[in-house]
Amino acid sequence: MGKLIIDGNQVYELDEACMKRKRMQDKKQAESNPKSKPKPKPPRKRFR
Protein backbone atom coordinates (compact mmCIF):
# COMPACT_ATOMS: atom_id res chain seq x y z
CA MET A 1 0.00 0.00 0.00
CA GLY A 2 1.30 3.46 -0.79
CA LYS A 3 0.66 6.94 0.51
CA LEU A 4 -0.35 9.83 -1.68
CA ILE A 5 1.38 13.14 -1.19
CA ILE A 6 -0.30 16.15 -2.75
CA ASP A 7 1.88 19.21 -3.31
CA GLY A 8 -0.14 21.87 -5.08
CA ASN A 9 -0.88 20.48 -8.54
CA GLN A 10 1.62 17.63 -8.15
CA VAL A 11 0.73 14.21 -6.76
CA TYR A 12 3.32 11.68 -5.59
CA GLU A 13 2.84 8.08 -4.49
CA LEU A 14 5.13 6.88 -1.73
CA ASP A 15 5.87 3.16 -1.92
CA GLU A 16 6.05 2.08 1.73
CA ALA A 17 7.53 -1.36 0.95
CA CYS A 18 10.37 0.27 -1.00
CA MET A 19 11.01 2.74 1.81
CA LYS A 20 11.17 -0.12 4.34
CA ARG A 21 13.69 -2.01 2.17
CA LYS A 22 15.79 1.15 1.86
CA ARG A 23 15.79 1.69 5.65
CA MET A 24 16.82 -1.95 6.22
CA GLN A 25 19.67 -1.63 3.69
CA ASP A 26 20.87 1.58 5.34
CA LYS A 27 20.72 -0.07 8.77
CA LYS A 28 22.70 -3.12 7.57
CA GLN A 29 25.29 -0.88 5.96
CA ALA A 30 25.65 1.20 9.14
CA GLU A 31 26.08 -1.96 11.23
CA SER A 32 28.73 -3.37 8.91
CA ASN A 33 30.67 -0.09 8.78
CA PRO A 34 30.02 1.84 12.02
CA LYS A 35 32.44 4.68 11.29
CA SER A 36 30.75 5.84 8.11
CA LYS A 37 27.62 7.89 8.30
CA PRO A 38 24.97 7.82 5.58
CA LYS A 39 25.17 10.89 3.37
CA PRO A 40 22.37 13.36 3.99
CA LYS A 41 20.07 13.86 1.05
CA PRO A 42 20.31 17.25 -0.63
CA PRO A 43 17.26 19.49 -0.24
CA ARG A 44 14.61 18.99 -2.86
CA LYS A 45 14.35 21.73 -5.47
CA ARG A 46 10.95 23.31 -5.73
CA PHE A 47 9.82 24.92 -8.92
CA ARG A 48 6.97 27.35 -8.80
C-alpha positions as CSV (number, residue, x, y, z in Angstrom):
1,M,0.0,0.0,0.0
2,G,1.3,3.5,-0.8
3,K,0.7,6.9,0.5
4,L,-0.3,9.8,-1.7
5,I,1.4,13.1,-1.2
6,I,-0.3,16.1,-2.8
7,D,1.9,19.2,-3.3
8,G,-0.1,21.9,-5.1
9,N,-0.9,20.5,-8.5
10,Q,1.6,17.6,-8.2
11,V,0.7,14.2,-6.8
12,Y,3.3,11.7,-5.6
13,E,2.8,8.1,-4.5
14,L,5.1,6.9,-1.7
15,D,5.9,3.2,-1.9
16,E,6.0,2.1,1.7
17,A,7.5,-1.4,0.9
18,C,10.4,0.3,-1.0
19,M,11.0,2.7,1.8
20,K,11.2,-0.1,4.3
21,R,13.7,-2.0,2.2
22,K,15.8,1.2,1.9
23,R,15.8,1.7,5.7
24,M,16.8,-1.9,6.2
25,Q,19.7,-1.6,3.7
26,D,20.9,1.6,5.3
27,K,20.7,-0.1,8.8
28,K,22.7,-3.1,7.6
29,Q,25.3,-0.9,6.0
30,A,25.6,1.2,9.1
31,E,26.1,-2.0,11.2
32,S,28.7,-3.4,8.9
33,N,30.7,-0.1,8.8
34,P,30.0,1.8,12.0
35,K,32.4,4.7,11.3
36,S,30.7,5.8,8.1
37,K,27.6,7.9,8.3
38,P,25.0,7.8,5.6
39,K,25.2,10.9,3.4
40,P,22.4,13.4,4.0
41,K,20.1,13.9,1.0
42,P,20.3,17.2,-0.6
43,P,17.3,19.5,-0.2
44,R,14.6,19.0,-2.9
45,K,14.4,21.7,-5.5
46,R,11.0,23.3,-5.7
47,F,9.8,24.9,-8.9
48,R,7.0,27.3,-8.8
